[in-house]
Amino acid sequence: MSNASILQLVLLLVLIGVSTPLLGSYIAKVFSGGAAPGDRLFGAVERLVYKACRVDEKREQRWNIYALSVLAFSLVSVLFLYALQRVQGALPLNPDSQVAVPPALSFNTAVSFVTNTNWQNYSGESTMSHLTQMAGLAVQNFVSAAVGLAVAMAFIRGLIRRKRNTLGNFWVDLTKGTVRILLPLSFVFAMIYVSQGVVQNISGRRR
């Protein structure tokens, strides 16, 4: 192992050691149901989401209803992402005129991204349109991670709440994970990438 590799490993371990207590404490406050940093800003966004989706944020779910909510959301996500890939050739934001993704590859990709595996058996720039990447793959990069957070929180509540038969509300947990954790983190890292000159646009590939 080279000195540069060792330095990178040490730096990674230091960053993990520093960020884990801070991020862990923040996540605990977000999902505990009490006051959390950013309530004034994030709370307003969440209330709009709850109102649009007709979610009662104060109503908790039993374990079976929570599990069905996870499965229903994941099923709809797979079907939407599959369909998006199959018809991308007829949709806008396709400057490179990408054709429909074959059925088997569409299904494989949809399941992969919805389960947060993100295994890709293709070259993104030569297979997926901009719309598919933005409205399909990038969205699943977010919500699949949020689903994982929600399930982890439900598991923790199940261990703690021995005298209660509810595990929280999946739709509330999904919204909180997306709005309060994943979006702020993505904004921070996006600014880092922008500062380093990383290009992100909706133009086609240069021939």
C-alpha positions in Angstrom: 0.0 0.0 0.0 1.4 3.4 -1.0 1.8 6.3 1.3 -1.0 8.1 -0.5 -3.4 5.2 0.0 -2.5 5.0 3.7 -3.1 8.8 4.1 -6.5 8.5 2.4 -7.4 5.6 4.7 -6.4 7.5 7.8 -8.2 10.6 6.6 -11.4 8.5 5.9 -11.2 7.0 9.4 -10.8 10.4 11.0 -13.7 11.8 9.1 -15.9 8.9 10.1 -14.8 9.2 13.7 -15.6 13.0 13.7 -18.9 12.9 11.8 -20.5 9.8 13.2 -21.3 11.2 16.7 -22.6 14.5 15.2 -24.7 12.9 12.4 -25.9 10.1 14.7 -27.1 12.6 17.3 -28.8 14.6 14.6 -30.5 11.6 13.1 -31.7 10.5 16.6 -33.3 13.9 17.2 -34.9 13.9 13.8 -36.6 10.5 14.3 -37.4 10.8 18.0 -40.5 12.9 17.5 -39.3 15.8 19.6 -37.6 19.1 18.8 -34.8 18.8 16.2 -32.5 21.3 14.5 -34.1 23.1 11.6 -37.7 22.5 12.7 -38.8 25.9 11.4 -37.5 25.3 7.9 -37.8 21.6 7.5 -41.1 21.4 9.3 -42.8 23.7 6.8 -41.6 21.6 3.9 -42.7 18.4 5.6 -46.2 19.8 6.3 -46.6 20.6 2.6 -45.7 17.0 1.8 -48.1 15.6 4.4 -50.9 17.8 3.1 -50.3 16.9 -0.5 -50.1 13.2 0.3 -52.8 13.2 2.9 -50.6 11.8 5.6 -51.5 12.2 9.2 -48.1 12.7 10.8 -49.5 12.0 14.3 -51.0 8.6 13.4 -48.6 5.7 13.9 -48.8 2.3 12.3 -48.6 -1.3 13.5 -45.7 -3.4 12.3 -47.7 -5.1 9.6 -49.1 -1.8 8.2 -45.6 -0.3 8.3 -44.2 -3.3 6.4 -47.0 -3.1 3.8 -46.3 0.6 3.3 -42.6 -0.2 2.7 -43.5 -2.9 0.2 -46.2 -0.8 -1.6 -43.8 2.1 -2.0 -41.1 -0.1 -3.3 -43.4 -1.8 -5.7 -44.7 1.4 -7.2 -41.1 2.7 -7.4 -40.0 -0.4 -9.4 -42.9 -0.1 -11.8 -42.4 3.6 -12.3 -38.6 3.3 -12.9 -39.2 0.3 -15.2 -41.8 2.2 -17.3 -39.6 5.3 -17.4 -36.8 3.3 -19.0 -39.0 1.6 -21.4 -40.6 4.8 -22.9 -37.6 7.2 -22.5 -37.2 7.4 -26.3 -40.5 9.2 -26.6 -40.0 11.5 -23.6 -38.3 15.0 -23.4 -34.8 15.7 -22.0 -33.2 13.2 -24.3 -30.7 15.2 -26.4 -28.7 12.1 -27.3 -31.8 10.3 -28.6 -31.5 7.3 -26.4 -33.9 4.5 -27.3 -36.0 2.4 -24.9 -33.9 0.2 -22.6 -34.5 -3.5 -23.1 -37.1 -5.2 -20.8 -34.6 -7.4 -18.9 -32.2 -4.6 -18.3 -35.0 -2.2 -17.4 -36.3 -4.6 -14.7 -32.8 -5.3 -13.4 -31.9 -1.7 -13.1 -35.3 -0.8 -11.5 -34.9 -3.4 -8.8 -31.3 -2.6 -8.3 -31.9 1.1 -7.6 -35.0 0.6 -5.6 -33.2 -1.8 -3.3 -30.3 0.7 -3.0 -27.9 -1.8 -4.7 -27.3 0.6 -7.7 -25.7 -2.2 -9.7 -25.4 -1.0 -13.3 -24.9 -3.4 -16.3 -24.7 -0.5 -18.8 -22.9 2.7 -19.5 -25.1 5.5 -18.2 -24.3 8.1 -20.8 -24.9 5.8 -23.7 -28.0 4.1 -22.3 -30.1 6.4 -20.2 -31.7 9.7 -21.1 -31.2 12.8 -18.9 -34.8 12.5 -17.8 -34.4 8.8 -16.8 -31.2 9.6 -14.8 -32.7 12.6 -13.1 -36.4 11.6 -12.4 -35.6 7.9 -12.1 -32.2 6.9 -11.0 -31.3 10.0 -8.9 -34.6 9.9 -7.2 -34.2 6.3 -6.2 -30.7 7.1 -4.9 -32.5 9.3 -2.4 -35.7 7.5 -1.5 -34.2 4.0 -1.4 -31.7 5.3 1.2 -34.6 7.0 3.0 -36.5 3.7 3.0 -33.4 2.1 4.6 -33.3 4.8 7.3 -37.1 4.3 7.9 -36.8 0.6 8.3 -33.8 1.0 10.6 -35.8 3.4 12.8 -38.7 1.0 12.9 -36.4 -1.8 14.0 -35.0 0.3 16.8 -38.4 1.4 17.9 -39.5 -2.3 17.9 -36.7 -3.1 20.3 -37.5 -0.1 22.6 -41.3 -0.2 22.6 -42.0 -3.4 24.4 -45.4 -2.3 25.6 -46.6 -0.6 22.4 -47.8 -2.2 19.2 -46.8 0.7 16.8 -43.5 1.4 15.1 -44.1 5.0 13.9 -45.4 6.0 10.5 -43.5 4.9 7.4 -44.6 7.9 5.3 -43.4 10.3 8.0 -40.1 8.5 8.4 -39.6 8.5 4.7 -40.3 12.2 4.5 -38.0 13.1 7.4 -35.2 11.0 6.1 -35.4 12.7 2.7 -36.0 16.3 3.7 -33.9 16.6 6.9 -31.0 14.3 6.2 -30.4 13.3 2.5 -31.3 16.6 0.8 -29.1 18.8 3.1 -26.2 16.4 2.8 -26.5 16.4 -1.0 -26.6 20.2 -1.1 -23.3 20.3 0.9 -21.6 17.8 -1.3 -23.0 19.5 -4.4 -21.3 22.7 -3.4 -18.0 20.9 -2.9 -18.3 19.4 -6.4 -19.2 22.8 -7.9 -16.2 24.4 -6.2 -14.0 21.8 -7.9 -15.5 22.5 -11.3 -17.6 19.4 -11.8 -19.9 19.9 -14.7 -23.6 19.1 -14.5 -25.9 20.2 -17.3 -28.7 18.9 -19.6 -26.7 19.2 -22.8 -26.0 16.2 -25.1 -22.6 14.5 -25.4 -20.1 16.2 -27.5 -19.5 14.2 -30.7 
